[in-house]
Amino acid sequence: ATAVSNDRAATAYHQQQQRQQQHGIKLLSQMFPLHIARIIERGGNPEPESHELVTIYFSDIVGFTSLAAALSDLKVSSMLNRLYHAFDDLAQKHDLFKIETIGDAYMCASNLAKKQPEDHVRRIAKFAADAAKAAGRIPVDEDDLSKGYIRIRGGFHTGPVVSNVVGTLNPRYGVFGDTVNVAARMESTSAAGRIQCSERSALLLMTQDPRIQVRLRGEVQIKGKGSMVTYWTN
């Protein structure tokens, strides 16, 4: 009887340990790709990784500085929280990896946390279109609809990046390289309610989903890059 009791206790303890481990991995996988989360959970140090072709999306809120000046800090945080809840749901819908938010800027990527070589640009383009529509349905101030609704501008670019876990206090998963800079410029030189992408992304998108309309914008001056041909995807 004692042996059976000990076996049951050992089994229960083992199951509890497994549940705790699975819970820990689940929490970590919300911040890191699953394979990175498993390394961290085991106490390891993830190595930097090179990715040949990743599509990175950025957005920000049009007129955010003026909005933030006109609203209380509580209202600003509420507005961003509602917007990012919607974006996070869409990122899950399109199976994207959310990298980070900085102020009013949202950043996510495809073909990064998991292999999506056949449709990574399509995923970002469809997310970008959904995000623009979702933002337009979110009021700046829930208590005063006369303040209007959120407008964003978006942009994306495709290319190689290096990913790594940086920092020891509140470590984060970051991506680095010229691709990130160009993606950010696609957003900053975009327009209210519009989605701009690089020529490389546009050409890939045309093959990955010909149904998505891609229209030539023309040459745009991009800081640090000179003149680049860009496209609208909405």
Buried (B, 14 or more C-beta within 10 A) or exposed (E): EEEEEEEEEEEEEEEEEEEEEEEBBEEBBEBBBEEBBBBBBEEEEBEEBEBEBBBBBBBBBBBBEEBBEEBEEEBBEBBBEBBBEBBBEBBEEBBBBBBEBEEBBBBBBBBBBEEBEEBBBBBBBBBBBBBBEBBEEBBBBEEEEEBEEBBBBBBBBBBEBBBBBEEEEEBEBBBEBEBBBBBBBBBBBBBEBBBBBBBBBBBBBEEBBEEBEBEEBEEBEBEEEEEBEBBBBB
